[in-house]
């Protein structure tokens, strides 16, 4: 089930993107962080957000006039996740003039809405998010009237699947993968309900 979700969109083709004559913003969808001013910016991002940011910066370096947009709001932290992502981008060498913050969104639907509010319907956007989350993200960004380009990352299935007897035994890793798959499929059901 993970492979089915993760294979819906291929890795972002930098050659195709570089053919665009207009600058395309790259949005890093929020996935969590923890603010501690004693930690450097990249250490504040959780591993999922860090992987998404790394993919965005990889694409940014290949595109002329691109900008990296941090996304998501804050609930209990002193700064927004959008700001934490922007600070992480700065730590990876993206200049301040090429970073954006789309603050206030609490889920992917709202992140797409914040992007529309900033750039308008019909805009192109590169979405840096987990491969398993990409089908739902693309559905929601398209529903907002955008032209999203997938940049999947943080793949869970990296090699050919070779089942072993041990794979059929319960494990915490298998439970986590089941949780991820269920989260995405329930999220897609919710999205389809919202979009009716």
C-alpha positions as CSV (number, residue, x, y, z in Angstrom):
1,X,0.0,0.0,0.0
2,X,2.9,2.3,0.7
3,X,4.5,1.6,-2.7
4,X,1.2,2.4,-4.4
5,X,1.0,5.8,-2.8
6,X,4.7,6.6,-3.2
7,X,4.9,5.6,-6.8
8,X,2.0,7.9,-7.9
9,X,4.5,10.7,-8.7
10,X,8.1,10.3,-9.8
11,X,11.0,12.2,-8.3
12,X,11.1,15.8,-9.6
13,X,12.8,16.1,-12.9
14,X,15.1,19.2,-12.7
15,X,15.6,19.2,-16.4
16,X,11.9,19.7,-17.1
17,X,11.5,22.3,-14.4
18,X,14.5,24.4,-15.7
19,X,12.6,24.8,-19.1
20,X,10.1,27.0,-17.4
21,X,10.3,30.7,-18.4
22,X,8.7,31.9,-15.2
23,X,9.9,31.6,-11.6
24,X,8.2,28.8,-9.8
25,X,7.9,28.9,-6.0
26,X,8.8,25.7,-4.0
27,X,6.5,25.1,-1.0
28,X,7.8,23.0,1.9
29,X,4.7,21.5,3.5
30,X,4.9,21.6,7.3
31,X,5.4,18.3,9.2
32,X,6.6,19.4,12.6
33,X,9.4,21.2,14.5
34,X,10.3,22.0,18.1
35,X,11.5,25.5,19.0
36,X,14.6,25.7,21.2
37,X,16.7,28.8,20.8
38,X,19.8,26.9,21.9
39,X,19.6,24.6,18.9
40,X,20.6,25.7,15.4
41,X,17.7,26.1,12.9
42,X,18.1,22.7,11.2
43,X,18.0,20.9,14.5
44,X,14.7,22.4,15.3
45,X,13.0,20.8,12.3
46,X,11.8,17.2,12.8
47,X,13.3,14.6,10.4
48,X,10.3,14.7,8.1
49,X,10.3,18.5,7.6
50,X,14.1,18.4,7.2
51,X,13.8,15.9,4.4
52,X,11.2,18.0,2.7
53,X,13.4,21.1,3.0
54,X,16.4,19.3,1.7
55,X,14.4,18.4,-1.5
56,X,13.2,22.0,-1.9
57,X,16.8,23.3,-1.6
58,X,18.0,20.7,-4.2
59,X,15.4,22.0,-6.6
60,X,16.0,25.7,-5.7
61,X,19.7,25.4,-6.6
62,X,18.7,24.1,-10.1
63,X,16.1,26.8,-10.9
64,X,16.8,30.4,-11.8
65,X,14.7,32.9,-9.8
66,X,13.1,30.2,-7.6
67,X,12.0,30.9,-4.0
68,X,11.5,28.5,-1.1
69,X,8.3,29.0,0.9
70,X,8.0,27.6,4.4
71,X,4.5,26.8,5.3
72,X,2.3,26.0,8.3
73,X,1.3,27.8,11.5
74,X,2.0,27.6,15.1
75,X,-0.1,26.3,18.0
76,X,2.2,26.1,21.0
77,X,5.5,27.2,19.7
78,X,6.9,30.8,19.9
79,X,7.5,30.9,16.1
80,X,5.5,29.5,13.2
81,X,6.6,26.4,11.4
82,X,6.8,28.6,8.3
83,X,9.4,30.7,10.0
84,X,11.3,27.6,11.3
85,X,11.4,26.2,7.7
86,X,12.6,29.6,6.4
87,X,15.3,29.7,9.0
88,X,16.3,26.2,8.0
89,X,16.5,27.3,4.4
90,X,18.8,30.2,5.3
91,X,21.0,27.7,7.2
92,X,21.3,25.7,4.0
93,X,22.4,28.7,2.0
94,X,19.2,30.1,0.6
95,X,19.4,33.9,0.7
96,X,16.7,35.8,2.7
97,X,15.4,37.4,-0.5
98,X,14.6,33.9,-1.8
99,X,12.6,32.7,1.3
100,X,8.9,33.2,1.9
101,X,6.7,32.4,4.8
102,X,3.1,31.3,4.4
103,X,1.9,31.3,8.0
104,X,-1.2,30.2,9.8
105,X,-2.2,27.0,8.0
106,X,-2.9,23.9,10.1
107,X,-3.2,21.3,7.3
108,X,-2.5,20.8,3.6
109,X,-5.9,22.2,2.5
110,X,-5.1,25.5,4.4
111,X,-1.5,25.5,3.1
112,X,-2.9,25.4,-0.5
113,X,-5.3,28.2,0.5
114,X,-2.5,30.4,1.8
115,X,-0.6,29.8,-1.4
116,X,-3.6,30.9,-3.5
117,X,-4.0,34.0,-1.3
118,X,-0.3,35.0,-2.0
119,X,0.1,34.0,-5.6
120,X,-3.4,33.6,-7.1
121,X,-5.3,30.8,-8.8
122,X,-3.6,29.2,-11.8
123,X,-0.1,29.6,-10.3
124,X,2.5,27.0,-10.7
125,X,4.0,25.6,-7.5
126,X,6.5,22.9,-6.7
127,X,5.3,20.9,-3.7
128,X,8.0,19.3,-1.5
129,X,6.4,16.7,0.7
130,X,6.6,13.0,1.6
131,X,6.1,10.6,-1.3
132,X,3.3,8.9,0.7
133,X,1.6,12.3,1.2
134,X,2.0,13.5,-2.4
135,X,-1.3,12.1,-3.9
136,X,-3.4,13.9,-1.3
137,X,-1.3,17.1,-1.5
138,X,-1.6,17.2,-5.3
139,X,-5.4,16.7,-5.1
140,X,-5.8,19.5,-2.6
141,X,-3.6,22.0,-4.4
142,X,-5.3,21.2,-7.8
143,X,-8.7,21.7,-6.1
144,X,-7.6,25.2,-5.0
145,X,-7.0,26.0,-8.7
146,X,-3.2,25.7,-8.7
147,X,-0.9,24.0,-11.1
148,X,1.2,21.8,-8.7
149,X,4.4,20.0,-9.6
150,X,5.3,17.1,-7.4
151,X,8.6,16.9,-5.7
152,X,8.2,13.7,-3.5
153,X,10.8,12.9,-0.9
154,X,11.2,10.9,2.3
155,X,10.4,7.6,0.5
156,X,9.7,4.7,2.9
157,X,10.2,2.1,0.1
158,X,13.7,2.6,-1.3
159,X,14.4,-0.8,-2.8
160,X,12.6,-3.7,-4.4
161,X,10.4,-5.5,-1.9
162,X,11.6,-8.9,-1.1
163,X,9.3,-10.5,1.5
164,X,10.8,-12.6,4.2
165,X,9.1,-14.7,6.8
166,X,10.0,-12.1,9.4
167,X,8.0,-9.6,7.5
168,X,4.8,-11.3,8.5
169,X,5.5,-11.0,12.2
170,X,4.1,-7.9,14.1
171,X,6.7,-5.1,14.7
172,X,6.6,-1.5,15.7
173,X,8.0,-0.5,12.3
174,X,5.1,-2.3,10.6
175,X,2.6,-0.6,12.9
176,X,4.1,2.8,12.0
177,X,3.8,2.0,8.3
178,X,0.2,1.0,8.8
179,X,-0.5,4.2,10.6
180,X,1.1,6.3,7.8
181,X,-1.0,4.5,5.1
182,X,-4.2,4.8,7.1
183,X,-3.6,8.5,7.8
184,X,-3.2,9.1,4.1
185,X,-6.2,7.1,2.9
186,X,-8.4,8.7,5.6
187,X,-7.0,12.1,4.6
188,X,-8.0,11.4,1.0
189,X,-11.5,10.4,2.1
190,X,-11.8,13.7,4.1
191,X,-10.5,15.7,1.1
192,X,-13.0,14.1,-1.3
193,X,-15.8,14.9,1.2
194,X,-14.6,18.5,1.6
195,X,-14.3,18.9,-2.2
196,X,-17.9,17.7,-2.9
